[in-house]
Amino acid sequence: MLRHTFVHIPSIGYVTERRLWERGIDTWDHALCAECAPSGFCAERWTLIQDTARSSVAALDALDHRYFADLLSARDQWRAYPDFNKRIGYLDIETDGLGEWNQVTVVGVYDGVDTHTYVAGENLDQFAEDIEDYALLVTFNGATFDLPFLRRRFGSIFAQLHIDLRFALARIGHRGGLKAIERRLGLARDDDIADINGEDAVRLWHEYQRGSQEALELLVAYNRADVVNLERLMVLTYDKLWSDARGLQGADS
């Protein structure tokens, strides 16, 4: 999808992108090979499109995720999923309370093969170094919860592309909390964690602080289920958004 994308170019919105596709300018390479501007595009605008297409090809060939993180709106960063899914991190955090200034207790990152868990008081500081290995982060409500918490804890360490599935799923008709969406889509969890929610996660952390290793194990299992299920939701979301992108998306922006 990324090579078909033109909405990262200034003044190009969904309708204009669609017009380019309909005129046979379906990829950056097509734009670069065109002998002249298609109808409806002035020379100045066409030069901007070709210049950005050229730099986009170079950035993607170099797998420069920062280039696309800077140019793509948050709404459109899902388009980078297939090209950067070899360096993807499905991310979820737990905290010791739900207030703005509570602390991060557990961070889980799933890379599509293995789950990596970081626990406060054990190895949480290692997270700041390890996260640099990822080009694309996928969260659920991460833009308003996970990433702000992590930035307060670690500083401005995130230069990755980011897909927040809370908003991406809502665009394809799946609204509500993560667990409710999972149930509607038939994604099951193990019985011992099936009914755990965010408030329970806080309680489990405090029980661990009082000496319950079992509480920590349950909390980590809950967090692990969150990040693993994000992959399945990401695949579903990407397929539907890509299909929808081939239809008219609304007014140009």
Contacts in CASP RR format, 6 or more apart in sequence:
PFRMAT RR
TARGET T0000
AUTHOR 0000-0000-0000
METHOD contacts of the structure
MODEL  1
MLRHTFVHIPSIGYVTERRLWERGIDTWDHALCAECAPSGFCAERWTLIQ
DTARSSVAALDALDHRYFADLLSARDQWRAYPDFNKRIGYLDIETDGLGE
WNQVTVVGVYDGVDTHTYVAGENLDQFAEDIEDYALLVTFNGATFDLPFL
RRRFGSIFAQLHIDLRFALARIGHRGGLKAIERRLGLARDDDIADINGED
AVRLWHEYQRGSQEALELLVAYNRADVVNLERLMVLTYDKLWSDARGLQG
ADS
1 79 0 8 1.000
1 80 0 8 1.000
1 81 0 8 1.000
1 82 0 8 1.000
1 238 0 8 1.000
1 242 0 8 1.000
1 245 0 8 1.000
2 60 0 8 1.000
2 68 0 8 1.000
2 79 0 8 1.000
2 80 0 8 1.000
2 82 0 8 1.000
2 83 0 8 1.000
3 27 0 8 1.000
3 28 0 8 1.000
3 29 0 8 1.000
3 57 0 8 1.000
3 60 0 8 1.000
4 21 0 8 1.000
4 26 0 8 1.000
4 27 0 8 1.000
5 17 0 8 1.000
5 56 0 8 1.000
5 72 0 8 1.000
5 76 0 8 1.000
5 79 0 8 1.000
6 12 0 8 1.000
6 13 0 8 1.000
6 16 0 8 1.000
6 17 0 8 1.000
6 20 0 8 1.000
6 25 0 8 1.000
6 31 0 8 1.000
6 49 0 8 1.000
6 53 0 8 1.000
7 13 0 8 1.000
7 14 0 8 1.000
7 17 0 8 1.000
7 72 0 8 1.000
7 73 0 8 1.000
7 76 0 8 1.000
8 52 0 8 1.000
8 56 0 8 1.000
8 68 0 8 1.000
8 71 0 8 1.000
8 72 0 8 1.000
8 73 0 8 1.000
8 76 0 8 1.000
9 48 0 8 1.000
9 49 0 8 1.000
9 52 0 8 1.000
10 48 0 8 1.000
11 45 0 8 1.000
11 48 0 8 1.000
12 49 0 8 1.000
13 252 0 8 1.000
13 253 0 8 1.000
14 245 0 8 1.000
14 248 0 8 1.000
14 249 0 8 1.000
14 250 0 8 1.000
14 251 0 8 1.000
14 252 0 8 1.000
14 253 0 8 1.000
15 248 0 8 1.000
15 249 0 8 1.000
15 250 0 8 1.000
15 251 0 8 1.000
15 252 0 8 1.000
16 252 0 8 1.000
18 247 0 8 1.000
18 248 0 8 1.000
18 249 0 8 1.000
19 38 0 8 1.000
19 40 0 8 1.000
20 26 0 8 1.000
20 31 0 8 1.000
20 38 0 8 1.000
20 49 0 8 1.000
23 38 0 8 1.000
23 39 0 8 1.000
24 30 0 8 1.000
24 38 0 8 1.000
25 31 0 8 1.000
25 34 0 8 1.000
25 38 0 8 1.000
28 53 0 8 1.000
28 54 0 8 1.000
28 56 0 8 1.000
28 57 0 8 1.000
29 53 0 8 1.000
29 57 0 8 1.000
31 49 0 8 1.000
31 50 0 8 1.000
31 53 0 8 1.000
32 50 0 8 1.000
32 53 0 8 1.000
32 54 0 8 1.000
32 57 0 8 1.000
34 50 0 8 1.000
36 46 0 8 1.000
37 43 0 8 1.000
37 45 0 8 1.000
37 46 0 8 1.000
38 46 0 8 1.000
41 49 0 8 1.000
55 67 0 8 1.000
56 67 0 8 1.000
56 68 0 8 1.000
59 67 0 8 1.000
59 68 0 8 1.000
60 68 0 8 1.000
60 83 0 8 1.000
63 83 0 8 1.000
63 84 0 8 1.000
63 87 0 8 1.000
63 135 0 8 1.000
65 80 0 8 1.000
65 84 0 8 1.000
65 87 0 8 1.000
65 135 0 8 1.000
65 136 0 8 1.000
65 159 0 8 1.000
65 160 0 8 1.000
65 161 0 8 1.000
66 159 0 8 1.000
68 77 0 8 1.000
68 80 0 8 1.000
68 161 0 8 1.000
69 77 0 8 1.000
69 159 0 8 1.000
69 160 0 8 1.000
69 161 0 8 1.000
69 162 0 8 1.000
72 79 0 8 1.000
72 80 0 8 1.000
72 161 0 8 1.000
74 143 0 8 1.000
74 162 0 8 1.000
74 164 0 8 1.000
74 167 0 8 1.000
75 167 0 8 1.000
77 136 0 8 1.000
77 161 0 8 1.000
77 162 0 8 1.000
77 163 0 8 1.000
78 163 0 8 1.000
78 168 0 8 1.000
78 237 0 8 1.000
78 238 0 8 1.000
78 241 0 8 1.000
79 245 0 8 1.000
80 136 0 8 1.000
80 161 0 8 1.000
81 88 0 8 1.000
81 136 0 8 1.000
81 163 0 8 1.000
81 234 0 8 1.000
81 238 0 8 1.000
82 238 0 8 1.000
84 135 0 8 1.000
84 136 0 8 1.000
84 161 0 8 1.000
85 136 0 8 1.000
87 133 0 8 1.000
87 134 0 8 1.000
87 135 0 8 1.000
87 136 0 8 1.000
88 111 0 8 1.000
88 112 0 8 1.000
88 134 0 8 1.000
88 135 0 8 1.000
88 136 0 8 1.000
88 137 0 8 1.000
88 138 0 8 1.000
89 109 0 8 1.000
89 110 0 8 1.000
89 111 0 8 1.000
89 112 0 8 1.000
89 134 0 8 1.000
89 136 0 8 1.000
89 137 0 8 1.000
89 138 0 8 1.000
89 227 0 8 1.000
90 109 0 8 1.000
90 110 0 8 1.000
90 111 0 8 1.000
90 112 0 8 1.000
90 137 0 8 1.000
90 138 0 8 1.000
90 139 0 8 1.000
90 227 0 8 1.000
90 228 0 8 1.000
90 230 0 8 1.000
90 231 0 8 1.000
90 234 0 8 1.000
91 107 0 8 1.000
91 108 0 8 1.000
91 109 0 8 1.000
91 137 0 8 1.000
91 138 0 8 1.000
91 139 0 8 1.000
91 142 0 8 1.000
91 146 0 8 1.000
91 227 0 8 1.000
92 107 0 8 1.000
92 108 0 8 1.000
92 139 0 8 1.000
92 140 0 8 1.000
92 146 0 8 1.000
92 223 0 8 1.000
92 226 0 8 1.000
92 227 0 8 1.000
92 230 0 8 1.000
93 104 0 8 1.000
93 105 0 8 1.000
93 106 0 8 1.000
93 107 0 8 1.000
93 108 0 8 1.000
93 145 0 8 1.000
93 146 0 8 1.000
93 149 0 8 1.000
93 150 0 8 1.000
93 223 0 8 1.000
94 104 0 8 1.000
94 105 0 8 1.000
94 106 0 8 1.000
94 107 0 8 1.000
94 198 0 8 1.000
94 201 0 8 1.000
94 202 0 8 1.000
94 205 0 8 1.000
94 219 0 8 1.000
94 222 0 8 1.000
94 223 0 8 1.000
95 102 0 8 1.000
95 103 0 8 1.000
95 104 0 8 1.000
95 105 0 8 1.000
95 149 0 8 1.000
95 201 0 8 1.000
95 202 0 8 1.000
95 205 0 8 1.000
96 102 0 8 1.000
96 103 0 8 1.000
96 105 0 8 1.000
96 202 0 8 1.000
96 205 0 8 1.000
96 206 0 8 1.000
97 103 0 8 1.000
97 202 0 8 1.000
98 198 0 8 1.000
98 199 0 8 1.000
98 202 0 8 1.000
101 152 0 8 1.000
102 149 0 8 1.000
103 120 0 8 1.000
103 153 0 8 1.000
104 120 0 8 1.000
104 124 0 8 1.000
104 149 0 8 1.000
104 150 0 8 1.000
104 153 0 8 1.000
105 119 0 8 1.000
105 120 0 8 1.000
105 205 0 8 1.000
105 219 0 8 1.000
106 117 0 8 1.000
106 118 0 8 1.000
106 119 0 8 1.000
106 120 0 8 1.000
106 205 0 8 1.000
106 219 0 8 1.000
106 220 0 8 1.000
106 223 0 8 1.000
107 117 0 8 1.000
107 118 0 8 1.000
107 124 0 8 1.000
107 127 0 8 1.000
107 150 0 8 1.000
108 115 0 8 1.000
108 116 0 8 1.000
108 117 0 8 1.000
108 118 0 8 1.000
108 223 0 8 1.000
108 224 0 8 1.000
108 226 0 8 1.000
108 227 0 8 1.000
109 115 0 8 1.000
109 116 0 8 1.000
109 118 0 8 1.000
109 127 0 8 1.000
109 130 0 8 1.000
109 131 0 8 1.000
109 134 0 8 1.000
109 227 0 8 1.000
110 116 0 8 1.000
110 224 0 8 1.000
110 227 0 8 1.000
110 228 0 8 1.000
110 230 0 8 1.000
110 231 0 8 1.000
111 134 0 8 1.000
112 231 0 8 1.000
115 224 0 8 1.000
115 227 0 8 1.000
115 228 0 8 1.000
116 130 0 8 1.000
117 220 0 8 1.000
117 223 0 8 1.000
117 224 0 8 1.000
118 124 0 8 1.000
118 126 0 8 1.000
118 127 0 8 1.000
118 130 0 8 1.000
119 216 0 8 1.000
119 220 0 8 1.000
127 150 0 8 1.000
127 154 0 8 1.000
128 154 0 8 1.000
128 157 0 8 1.000
131 157 0 8 1.000
131 158 0 8 1.000
131 160 0 8 1.000
132 157 0 8 1.000
134 160 0 8 1.000
135 160 0 8 1.000
135 161 0 8 1.000
136 160 0 8 1.000
136 161 0 8 1.000
136 162 0 8 1.000
136 163 0 8 1.000
137 147 0 8 1.000
137 158 0 8 1.000
137 160 0 8 1.000
137 161 0 8 1.000
137 162 0 8 1.000
137 163 0 8 1.000
138 162 0 8 1.000
138 163 0 8 1.000
138 165 0 8 1.000
138 230 0 8 1.000
138 231 0 8 1.000
138 234 0 8 1.000
139 146 0 8 1.000
139 147 0 8 1.000
139 162 0 8 1.000
139 163 0 8 1.000
139 164 0 8 1.000
139 165 0 8 1.000
139 166 0 8 1.000
139 230 0 8 1.000
140 164 0 8 1.000
140 165 0 8 1.000
140 166 0 8 1.000
140 177 0 8 1.000
140 178 0 8 1.000
140 226 0 8 1.000
140 230 0 8 1.000
140 233 0 8 1.000
141 164 0 8 1.000
141 166 0 8 1.000
141 177 0 8 1.000
141 178 0 8 1.000
142 162 0 8 1.000
142 164 0 8 1.000
142 166 0 8 1.000
143 162 0 8 1.000
143 164 0 8 1.000
143 166 0 8 1.000
143 167 0 8 1.000
147 158 0 8 1.000
147 162 0 8 1.000
150 157 0 8 1.000
150 158 0 8 1.000
151 157 0 8 1.000
151 158 0 8 1.000
163 234 0 8 1.000
163 237 0 8 1.000
165 230 0 8 1.000
165 233 0 8 1.000
165 234 0 8 1.000
165 237 0 8 1.000
166 176 0 8 1.000
166 177 0 8 1.000
166 178 0 8 1.000
168 237 0 8 1.000
168 241 0 8 1.000
169 175 0 8 1.000
169 181 0 8 1.000
169 233 0 8 1.000
169 237 0 8 1.000
170 176 0 8 1.000
171 241 0 8 1.000
171 244 0 8 1.000
172 237 0 8 1.000
172 240 0 8 1.000
172 241 0 8 1.000
172 244 0 8 1.000
174 181 0 8 1.000
174 184 0 8 1.000
174 185 0 8 1.000
175 181 0 8 1.000
178 226 0 8 1.000
178 229 0 8 1.000
179 197 0 8 1.000
181 233 0 8 1.000
182 189 0 8 1.000
182 229 0 8 1.000
182 233 0 8 1.000
185 233 0 8 1.000
185 236 0 8 1.000
187 229 0 8 1.000
187 232 0 8 1.000
187 233 0 8 1.000
188 194 0 8 1.000
189 225 0 8 1.000
189 229 0 8 1.000
190 221 0 8 1.000
190 225 0 8 1.000
192 218 0 8 1.000
192 221 0 8 1.000
193 218 0 8 1.000
193 221 0 8 1.000
193 222 0 8 1.000
193 225 0 8 1.000
196 204 0 8 1.000
196 218 0 8 1.000
196 222 0 8 1.000
200 222 0 8 1.000
201 219 0 8 1.000
201 222 0 8 1.000
201 223 0 8 1.000
204 215 0 8 1.000
204 216 0 8 1.000
204 218 0 8 1.000
204 219 0 8 1.000
204 222 0 8 1.000
205 215 0 8 1.000
205 216 0 8 1.000
205 219 0 8 1.000
207 215 0 8 1.000
208 215 0 8 1.000
208 216 0 8 1.000
208 219 0 8 1.000
END
